[in-house]
Amino acid sequence: MPAADLVIRGTVLTVDDRRPTAEALAVADGRIVAVGDRGDIDAWIGPDTRTLDIGDGCVMPGLVEAHGHPLMEAIVLSDRMVDIRPVTLPKADDVVASIRDEVAKRGPEGAYLNGWDPLLQPGLPEPTLVWLDKQAPETPLVIVHNSGHKAFFNSAAARELGLNRDTPDPKGARYGRDADGDLDGTAEETGAVFSLLAGVINPSDYPAMLHAELRRLNKAGLTTCSEMAFDPVFRPVIEQLRTDLTVRLRVYEISNAQMDTDMSPTNGDDLFRQTGIKIWVDGSPWIGNIDLSFPYLDTDAVRTIGVAPGSCGHANYTREQLTEIVHAYFPQGWPMACHVQGDAGVDTILDVYEDALRRWPRDDHRLRLEHVGAIRDEQLQRAHDLGVTCSIFVDQIHYWGDIIVDGLFGPEHGTRWMPCGSAVATGMRISLHNDPPVTPEEPLRNISVAATRTAPSGRVIGPEQRITVEQAIRAQTLDAAYQLFSDDVIGSLEVGKYADLVVLSADPRAVPPEQIADLEVRATFLAGKQVHGE
């Protein structure tokens, strides 16, 4: 028997139904070569084998972020942009002060900030064009909403980017306009928001930004992360830095106006691969542009986000437009992932998916729906019957749970927001995600929230939608890997799979669910190489 490179002894949480718990594992050449009893694994120890006894800790599969934005987060959390998210600056006065400080600091190069959120930062001023121009009369100012689905920009930024009343709206996006047709300083959705950040960085600065992002991911125990808004301009950079990657990347390219891509569905490898194509059916509940069958409430919270009480929101695309996009990519073999929050939007995209599957049947398509805040039980069953899976943004309960129920949608619709329980009841393999930078990388909190559904006030929002800790762990590991077409090589601790591992301070199955979020990530390994911890 050849010697292993690494042997870890202690509680091993495998996420393998055949043996859920083991006492040790062995790693050689980046892959798991044995999982079992301590005595059996000790036979793999040679003179050069590193042995790690984790004591009261627990080793489990590296955590998987099935819906992230690491390539963009590398920019918005860099020192070139200011982090004004509620997790960083909960008070409105501090947000406004940060804007003024950044404008003064940056001068002609422009001030860029991310994280504006009037629901979680009560008291923020209305960011009208007049207000924005007052903060920065002569230099560019761009403020991105915490959802990422809206941004505010001043007149100087519009001039810098060549935006004016004659600028057409990008497909699936829009620039806000006043009664006279002039730009009002707002932009909604990817095509409009991302373009406002075109001048943020010098390309030579990006490698350092990405390395910092990888460290953040590894610190959270993540070893695989999707990029759900991939722009092909990043591909040469990633290829250049691939030997430095400490996280496996699975990217979904943004569907484009030409409805084509220069990649094929078989491109890439186990470290970096383009997995699919991304569409945004609708937007964010926090700005009112999600496609609902029921109305927003008549409350101060609704008015605060600029939504007319009684509005049912809207979609970004018509059914015909969505059909055109899906029918362009799907026959080429591409999996699709569609952002959709509103239940009316879910009906539309499921119709489009069903039509595509009827025309071009495929046994293993793993079509996805992203976030699905307002999805109904019968829609979940329909999705499962079609082979469609859902990636659920359950962490919204932790941050916005009270506002969802009391301020936006009421108990009938708000208490079942992000319905993990109904999803797994269909037999669907779901994933949990953070959609960073909207919320921080906190996969352990996702597991906790999915099992408890505890809102900021401490109350439980929709107890019937809770899932077990074991189900939540699968949704953050093996089933998340499944959605990314990677469950054959990662997601569980089985012989032959990559030794992507995270060592926690305790077994998450053995502590109260509400304490899982506070477990320490002691070490993270990618293919047997330690990338975080001492």
C-alpha positions as CSV (number, residue, x, y, z in Angstrom):
1,M,0.0,0.0,0.0
2,P,1.5,3.4,-1.0
3,A,1.7,6.0,1.7
4,A,-0.8,8.9,1.8
5,D,0.2,12.5,1.6
6,L,-2.3,13.5,4.3
7,V,-4.2,11.6,7.0
8,I,-6.9,13.3,9.1
9,R,-8.2,11.7,12.2
10,G,-11.3,12.6,14.1
11,T,-15.0,13.0,13.3
12,V,-15.5,12.7,9.6
13,L,-18.8,13.9,8.2
14,T,-18.9,12.3,4.8
15,V,-22.3,13.3,3.2
16,D,-22.2,9.7,1.9
17,D,-25.3,7.8,2.7
18,R,-23.4,4.6,2.7
19,R,-21.3,5.7,5.6
20,P,-22.4,9.1,7.0
21,T,-19.7,9.2,9.7
22,A,-16.1,7.9,9.8
23,E,-13.1,8.2,12.1
24,A,-10.4,9.1,9.6
25,L,-9.5,9.6,5.9
26,A,-6.4,9.5,3.8
27,V,-5.4,11.6,0.8
28,A,-2.9,11.0,-2.0
29,D,-2.2,13.1,-5.1
30,G,-5.1,15.4,-4.2
31,R,-7.7,12.7,-4.0
32,I,-9.3,10.7,-1.2
33,V,-7.9,7.2,-1.1
34,A,-9.5,5.9,2.0
35,V,-12.3,6.7,4.4
36,G,-13.0,4.6,7.4
37,D,-12.0,3.5,10.9
38,R,-8.9,5.0,12.4
39,G,-7.0,1.7,12.6
40,D,-7.6,1.0,8.9
41,I,-6.5,4.5,7.9
42,D,-3.4,4.4,10.0
43,A,-2.0,1.8,7.5
44,W,-1.7,4.6,5.0
45,I,0.7,6.6,7.1
46,G,4.3,6.7,5.8
47,P,7.4,8.6,6.9
48,D,6.4,11.7,4.8
49,T,2.7,11.6,5.6
50,R,1.2,14.6,7.3
51,T,-1.1,13.5,10.0
52,L,-3.7,15.9,11.5
53,D,-5.7,15.0,14.6
54,I,-8.6,17.4,14.8
55,G,-9.6,16.6,18.4
56,D,-13.1,17.9,19.1
57,G,-13.4,19.2,15.5
58,C,-15.1,17.8,12.5
59,V,-13.9,17.4,8.9
60,M,-16.5,17.5,6.2
61,P,-16.6,18.2,2.4
62,G,-15.5,21.7,1.3
63,L,-18.5,24.0,1.2
64,V,-20.0,24.9,-2.2
65,E,-21.4,28.3,-3.1
66,A,-23.9,27.4,-5.9
67,H,-24.8,31.0,-6.6
68,G,-22.0,33.5,-6.1
69,H,-20.3,36.4,-7.8
70,P,-16.7,36.1,-6.8
71,L,-15.3,37.9,-9.9
72,M,-17.5,40.9,-9.2
73,E,-17.1,40.7,-5.4
74,A,-13.4,40.9,-5.9
75,I,-13.9,44.4,-7.2
76,V,-16.7,45.7,-5.0
77,L,-14.9,44.6,-1.8
78,S,-11.6,46.0,-3.0
79,D,-10.1,49.3,-1.8
80,R,-11.3,50.9,-5.0
81,M,-14.9,50.7,-3.9
82,V,-16.4,51.5,-0.5
83,D,-18.4,48.8,1.3
84,I,-21.5,50.5,2.7
85,R,-23.6,47.3,3.0
86,P,-25.8,47.1,6.1
87,V,-23.4,44.4,7.5
88,T,-20.7,47.0,7.5
89,L,-22.5,50.3,8.1
90,P,-26.0,49.7,9.6
91,K,-26.6,53.5,10.3
92,A,-27.8,55.8,7.6
93,D,-25.6,58.7,8.8
94,D,-22.5,56.6,8.5
95,V,-23.4,55.7,5.0
96,V,-23.9,59.3,3.9
97,A,-20.6,60.3,5.7
98,S,-18.8,57.5,3.8
99,I,-20.1,58.8,0.5
100,R,-18.9,62.3,1.2
101,D,-15.5,61.1,2.4
102,E,-15.0,59.0,-0.7
103,V,-16.0,61.9,-3.0
104,A,-13.5,64.1,-1.3
105,K,-10.8,61.4,-1.3
106,R,-11.1,60.3,-4.9
107,G,-11.7,63.6,-6.7
108,P,-11.6,63.3,-10.5
109,E,-11.2,59.5,-10.6
110,G,-14.7,59.2,-9.2
111,A,-16.3,57.7,-6.1
112,Y,-17.8,54.2,-6.3
113,L,-19.7,52.6,-3.4
114,N,-21.7,49.3,-2.9
115,G,-24.4,48.3,-0.5
116,W,-27.1,51.0,-0.3
117,D,-30.1,49.5,1.4
118,P,-32.9,51.7,2.8
119,L,-34.8,48.7,4.2
120,L,-31.9,47.8,6.5
121,Q,-30.4,51.3,6.8
122,P,-33.5,53.3,7.8
123,G,-33.2,57.1,7.4
124,L,-31.2,57.1,4.1
125,P,-32.1,60.1,2.0
126,E,-33.8,59.6,-1.3
127,P,-31.0,59.3,-3.9
128,T,-32.4,61.6,-6.5
129,L,-30.2,63.0,-9.2
130,V,-30.4,66.4,-7.5
131,W,-29.1,64.8,-4.2
132,L,-26.4,62.9,-6.1
133,D,-25.2,66.0,-7.9
134,K,-25.1,67.9,-4.6
135,Q,-22.8,65.2,-3.1
136,A,-20.5,65.3,-6.1
137,P,-21.1,68.4,-8.3
138,E,-18.1,67.9,-10.7
139,T,-16.8,64.3,-10.3
140,P,-18.4,60.9,-11.0
141,L,-20.4,59.2,-8.2
142,V,-21.9,55.8,-8.5
143,I,-23.7,54.0,-5.7
144,V,-24.8,50.4,-6.2
145,H,-27.8,49.1,-4.3
146,N,-27.2,46.2,-1.9
147,S,-29.3,43.9,-4.2
148,G,-27.0,44.6,-7.1
149,H,-30.1,45.1,-9.3
150,K,-30.1,48.9,-9.1
151,A,-27.5,51.7,-9.1
152,F,-27.6,55.5,-8.7
153,F,-25.3,57.8,-10.7
154,N,-24.7,61.5,-10.9
155,S,-24.5,63.8,-13.9
156,A,-20.7,63.7,-14.0
157,A,-20.7,59.9,-14.1
158,A,-23.2,60.0,-17.0
159,R,-21.0,62.4,-18.9
160,E,-17.9,60.3,-18.2
161,L,-19.7,57.2,-19.6
162,G,-21.4,59.0,-22.5
163,L,-24.9,58.3,-21.2
164,N,-27.7,60.7,-22.2
165,R,-31.4,60.9,-23.1
166,D,-30.7,59.1,-26.4
167,T,-28.9,56.2,-24.9
168,P,-31.0,53.0,-25.5
169,D,-31.9,50.7,-22.7
170,P,-29.8,47.5,-22.7
171,K,-31.8,44.3,-23.3
172,G,-33.4,43.2,-20.1
173,A,-32.3,46.4,-18.3
174,R,-33.2,50.1,-18.2
175,Y,-32.1,53.6,-17.3
176,G,-34.6,55.6,-15.3
177,R,-36.0,58.7,-17.0
178,D,-37.9,61.7,-15.8
179,A,-41.1,63.1,-17.3
180,D,-39.2,64.9,-20.0
181,G,-37.3,61.7,-21.1
182,D,-33.9,62.8,-19.5
183,L,-31.9,60.3,-17.4
184,D,-32.9,60.5,-13.7
185,G,-29.7,58.9,-12.3
186,T,-31.0,55.4,-11.8
187,A,-30.1,52.1,-13.6
188,E,-31.7,48.8,-13.2
189,E,-30.4,45.3,-14.0
190,T,-27.2,43.9,-15.2
191,G,-26.8,45.5,-18.6
192,A,-27.3,49.0,-17.1
193,V,-25.7,48.6,-13.6
194,F,-22.5,46.8,-14.6
195,S,-21.7,49.4,-17.3
196,L,-21.5,52.1,-14.6
197,L,-18.5,50.3,-13.1
198,A,-16.5,50.2,-16.4
199,G,-13.9,52.7,-15.1
200,V,-13.5,51.4,-11.6
201,I,-10.3,49.5,-11.9
202,N,-7.1,49.2,-13.8
203,P,-6.8,45.7,-15.1
204,S,-3.3,45.4,-13.5
205,D,-4.9,45.7,-10.1
206,Y,-7.3,42.8,-10.6
207,P,-5.1,39.9,-9.7
208,A,-4.5,41.2,-6.2
209,M,-8.3,41.8,-5.9
210,L,-9.0,38.2,-6.9
211,H,-6.4,36.8,-4.5
212,A,-8.1,38.7,-1.7
213,E,-11.5,37.3,-2.7
214,L,-10.1,33.7,-2.8
215,R,-8.9,34.2,0.8
216,R,-12.4,35.3,1.9
217,L,-14.0,32.3,0.3
218,N,-11.5,29.9,1.8
219,K,-11.9,31.5,5.2
220,A,-15.6,30.7,5.0
221,G,-14.8,27.0,4.3
222,L,-15.7,27.3,0.6
223,T,-13.7,25.3,-2.0
224,T,-16.1,25.6,-5.0
225,C,-17.9,28.8,-6.0
226,S,-20.0,29.6,-9.0
227,E,-19.9,32.9,-10.8
228,M,-23.4,33.6,-11.9
229,A,-22.8,36.7,-14.0
230,F,-19.7,35.7,-16.0
231,D,-18.4,38.1,-18.6
232,P,-16.0,36.4,-21.0
233,V,-13.6,39.4,-20.6
234,F,-12.5,37.7,-17.4
235,R,-11.5,34.4,-19.0
236,P,-7.9,35.4,-20.0
237,V,-7.3,36.7,-16.5
238,I,-8.6,33.5,-14.9
239,E,-6.5,31.4,-17.2
240,Q,-3.4,33.5,-16.4
241,L,-4.0,33.0,-12.6
242,R,-5.3,29.5,-12.6
243,T,-2.2,28.1,-10.9
244,D,-3.1,30.4,-8.0
245,L,-6.7,29.5,-7.7
246,T,-7.7,28.1,-4.3
247,V,-11.3,27.7,-5.2
248,R,-12.9,25.7,-8.0
249,L,-14.8,28.1,-10.3
250,R,-18.0,27.1,-12.1
251,V,-19.2,30.0,-14.3
252,Y,-22.5,30.9,-15.9
253,E,-22.0,33.3,-18.8
254,I,-24.5,36.2,-19.0
255,S,-26.8,35.7,-22.0
256,N,-26.0,38.4,-24.5
257,A,-27.7,40.3,-27.3
258,Q,-26.1,38.0,-29.9
259,M,-27.3,35.0,-28.0
260,D,-24.0,33.1,-28.5
261,T,-20.8,32.2,-26.7
262,D,-17.4,31.2,-27.9
263,M,-17.3,28.3,-25.5
264,S,-18.8,24.8,-25.8
265,P,-20.6,22.9,-23.0
266,T,-17.6,20.6,-22.8
267,N,-15.0,23.3,-22.1
268,G,-12.8,23.6,-19.0
269,D,-11.7,21.2,-16.4
270,D,-12.3,20.4,-12.7
271,L,-10.7,23.7,-11.6
272,F,-12.3,26.2,-14.0
273,R,-15.2,25.4,-16.2
274,Q,-18.0,27.3,-17.9
275,T,-21.1,25.4,-16.7
276,G,-24.0,27.3,-18.3
277,I,-25.8,30.4,-19.3
278,K,-27.5,32.9,-16.9
279,I,-30.8,34.8,-17.5
280,W,-32.5,37.3,-15.1
281,V,-36.3,36.8,-15.4
282,D,-37.0,39.6,-12.9
283,G,-35.1,41.6,-10.3
284,S,-35.1,42.2,-6.6
285,P,-37.8,42.3,-4.0
286,W,-36.0,45.2,-2.3
287,I,-36.5,47.5,-5.4
288,G,-39.9,46.3,-6.5
289,N,-39.1,44.7,-9.9
290,I,-40.0,41.1,-9.3
291,D,-42.8,39.5,-11.2
292,L,-45.6,38.6,-8.6
293,S,-49.2,37.4,-8.8
294,F,-49.9,39.3,-5.5
295,P,-49.3,42.9,-4.5
296,Y,-46.9,44.7,-2.3
297,L,-48.5,45.9,1.0
298,D,-49.4,49.6,1.6
299,T,-46.7,50.3,4.2
300,D,-43.9,52.8,4.8
301,A,-41.4,50.1,4.0
302,V,-42.8,49.7,0.5
303,R,-42.8,53.5,-0.1
304,T,-39.2,53.7,1.2
305,I,-38.0,51.5,-1.6
306,G,-39.9,53.6,-4.2
307,V,-42.6,51.1,-4.9
308,A,-46.3,52.0,-5.3
309,P,-48.4,50.1,-2.8
310,G,-50.4,47.5,-4.6
311,S,-47.8,47.0,-7.3
312,C,-47.2,43.4,-8.4
313,G,-43.8,44.4,-9.9
314,H,-42.8,43.3,-13.4
315,A,-40.5,41.0,-15.3
316,N,-37.4,42.0,-17.2
317,Y,-38.4,40.0,-20.3
318,T,-41.6,39.0,-22.0
319,R,-42.2,35.3,-22.4
320,E,-41.4,35.6,-26.1
321,Q,-38.0,37.2,-25.3
322,L,-37.2,34.4,-22.8
323,T,-38.2,31.8,-25.3
324,E,-35.8,33.3,-27.8
325,I,-32.9,33.3,-25.4
326,V,-33.5,29.7,-24.1
327,H,-34.1,28.4,-27.6
328,A,-30.8,29.9,-28.7
329,Y,-28.6,28.3,-26.1
330,F,-30.4,25.2,-24.9
331,P,-30.2,23.2,-28.2
332,Q,-26.4,23.7,-28.1
333,G,-26.3,21.7,-25.0
334,W,-26.0,24.5,-22.5
335,P,-27.6,24.2,-19.0
336,M,-29.5,27.4,-18.1
337,A,-29.9,29.2,-14.7
338,C,-32.6,31.7,-14.4
339,H,-32.9,34.3,-11.7
340,V,-36.5,34.5,-10.7
341,Q,-38.0,35.8,-7.4
342,G,-41.7,36.4,-8.2
343,D,-44.2,33.5,-8.6
344,A,-45.6,34.9,-11.8
345,G,-42.1,34.9,-13.2
346,V,-41.7,31.3,-12.1
347,D,-44.8,30.3,-14.2
348,T,-43.3,32.0,-17.2
349,I,-39.9,30.5,-17.1
350,L,-41.3,27.0,-16.3
351,D,-43.4,27.3,-19.4
352,V,-40.4,28.2,-21.4
353,Y,-38.3,25.4,-19.9
354,E,-41.1,22.9,-20.6
355,D,-41.3,24.0,-24.2
356,A,-37.6,23.7,-24.7
357,L,-37.5,20.2,-23.1
358,R,-40.3,19.1,-25.4
359,R,-38.5,20.3,-28.4
360,W,-35.0,19.1,-27.4
361,P,-35.3,16.3,-24.8
362,R,-32.3,15.8,-22.6
363,D,-32.0,13.3,-19.9
364,D,-29.6,15.3,-17.6
365,H,-30.2,19.0,-18.2
366,R,-30.1,20.3,-14.6
367,L,-32.0,23.4,-15.5
368,R,-32.0,25.8,-12.6
369,L,-34.2,28.5,-10.9
370,E,-32.3,31.0,-8.7
371,H,-33.5,32.5,-5.4
372,V,-37.2,31.6,-5.9
373,G,-38.4,33.7,-2.9
374,A,-42.1,33.6,-3.7
375,I,-42.3,30.2,-5.5
376,R,-45.5,28.2,-4.7
377,D,-45.8,24.6,-3.7
378,E,-47.4,23.5,-7.0
379,Q,-44.7,25.3,-8.9
380,L,-42.0,23.4,-7.0
381,Q,-43.7,20.1,-7.8
382,R,-43.9,21.1,-11.4
383,A,-40.2,22.1,-11.5
384,H,-39.2,18.8,-9.9
385,D,-41.3,16.8,-12.4
386,L,-39.5,18.6,-15.2
387,G,-36.1,17.9,-13.6
388,V,-35.6,21.6,-12.7
389,T,-33.7,22.3,-9.5
390,C,-33.8,25.4,-7.3
391,S,-30.9,27.3,-5.6
392,I,-32.5,29.1,-2.6
393,F,-31.3,32.3,-1.0
394,V,-32.4,31.3,2.5
395,D,-30.1,33.9,4.2
396,Q,-32.7,36.5,3.3
397,I,-34.6,35.3,6.3
398,H,-31.7,36.1,8.6
399,Y,-31.4,39.7,7.3
400,W,-34.8,40.7,5.9
401,G,-37.2,38.2,7.5
402,D,-39.2,40.6,9.6
403,I,-39.4,43.2,6.8
404,I,-40.6,40.6,4.3
405,V,-43.5,39.6,6.5
406,D,-44.4,43.0,8.2
407,G,-43.3,45.5,5.6
408,L,-43.5,44.0,2.1
409,F,-45.8,41.0,1.6
410,G,-47.7,40.1,4.8
411,P,-48.0,36.8,6.6
412,E,-49.7,34.8,3.9
413,H,-46.8,35.2,1.4
414,G,-44.0,36.4,3.6
415,T,-43.9,33.5,6.1
416,R,-43.2,31.0,3.3
417,W,-40.5,33.1,1.6
418,M,-37.7,30.9,0.4
419,P,-39.6,27.7,1.0
420,C,-36.9,25.1,1.5
421,G,-39.2,22.7,3.2
422,S,-41.7,22.5,0.4
423,A,-38.8,22.2,-2.1
424,V,-37.2,19.2,-0.5
425,A,-40.6,17.6,0.1
426,T,-40.9,17.2,-3.7
427,G,-37.7,15.2,-3.7
428,M,-35.8,18.1,-5.3
429,R,-32.1,18.4,-4.8
430,I,-31.7,22.1,-3.7
431,S,-28.8,24.2,-2.9
432,L,-28.4,27.1,-0.5
433,H,-26.5,30.2,-1.4
434,N,-25.5,33.7,-0.2
435,D,-25.4,35.5,-3.5
436,P,-22.3,37.4,-2.3
437,P,-21.7,40.3,-2.0
438,V,-25.4,40.8,-1.3
439,T,-24.8,38.9,1.9
440,P,-21.4,37.8,3.1
441,E,-20.0,34.3,2.4
442,E,-21.5,32.5,5.4
443,P,-22.5,29.0,4.2
444,L,-22.6,27.8,7.8
445,R,-25.2,30.4,8.6
446,N,-27.2,29.2,5.6
447,I,-27.4,25.7,7.2
448,S,-28.5,27.3,10.5
449,V,-31.1,29.5,8.9
450,A,-32.5,26.7,6.8
451,A,-32.9,24.6,9.9
452,T,-34.3,27.4,12.1
453,R,-35.8,30.1,9.9
454,T,-35.0,32.7,12.6
455,A,-35.6,36.3,11.6
456,P,-33.6,39.3,13.1
457,S,-36.3,39.7,15.8
458,G,-35.8,36.2,17.0
459,R,-39.1,34.9,15.7
460,V,-39.4,31.9,13.5
461,I,-40.7,32.7,10.0
462,G,-42.7,29.8,8.5
463,P,-41.6,26.9,10.8
464,E,-43.1,24.4,8.3
465,Q,-40.5,25.5,5.8
466,R,-37.6,24.4,8.1
467,I,-35.4,21.5,6.9
468,T,-33.2,19.2,8.9
469,V,-29.6,20.0,9.5
470,E,-28.6,17.0,7.4
471,Q,-30.7,18.2,4.5
472,A,-29.2,21.7,4.8
473,I,-25.6,20.2,4.9
474,R,-26.3,18.4,1.6
475,A,-27.7,21.6,0.1
476,Q,-24.4,23.3,0.9
477,T,-22.2,20.4,-0.3
478,L,-23.2,17.5,-2.4
479,D,-26.5,18.8,-3.8
480,A,-24.9,22.2,-4.6
481,A,-22.1,20.3,-6.4
482,Y,-24.8,18.4,-8.3
483,Q,-26.4,21.6,-9.6
484,L,-22.9,22.6,-10.9
485,F,-22.4,19.2,-12.6
486,S,-19.6,18.5,-10.2
487,D,-21.0,15.9,-7.8
488,D,-18.9,13.2,-9.5
489,V,-15.7,14.8,-8.2
490,I,-16.6,16.9,-5.1
491,G,-19.4,17.4,-2.5
492,S,-18.9,14.3,-0.4
493,L,-15.9,12.5,1.2
494,E,-15.7,9.4,-0.9
495,V,-12.8,7.5,-2.4
496,G,-11.8,8.9,-5.8
497,K,-13.1,12.4,-5.2
498,Y,-10.9,15.4,-4.7
499,A,-9.8,16.1,-1.1
500,D,-11.7,19.4,-0.9
501,L,-12.2,19.6,2.9
502,V,-13.1,22.0,5.7
503,V,-12.3,21.4,9.3
504,L,-14.8,22.9,11.7
505,S,-14.6,23.4,15.5
506,A,-17.5,20.9,16.0
507,D,-19.8,18.5,14.1
508,P,-22.7,20.7,12.9
509,R,-25.0,17.7,13.5
510,A,-24.1,17.6,17.1
511,V,-24.7,21.3,18.2
512,P,-28.0,23.2,18.4
513,P,-28.9,24.4,14.9
514,E,-28.8,28.0,15.9
515,Q,-25.2,27.6,16.9
516,I,-24.0,26.3,13.5
517,A,-23.4,29.8,12.2
518,D,-20.9,30.4,14.9
519,L,-18.7,27.3,14.3
520,E,-15.1,28.2,13.6
521,V,-13.5,27.2,10.2
522,R,-10.2,25.9,11.5
523,A,-8.8,24.8,8.1
524,T,-9.7,24.5,4.4
525,F,-8.1,22.2,1.9
526,L,-8.3,22.1,-1.9
527,A,-7.2,18.8,-3.4
528,G,-5.4,18.0,-0.2
529,K,-3.5,21.3,-0.1
530,Q,-4.2,23.5,2.9
531,V,-5.5,26.9,1.7
532,H,-6.7,28.4,5.0
533,G,-5.8,27.9,8.7
534,E,-2.6,27.1,10.5
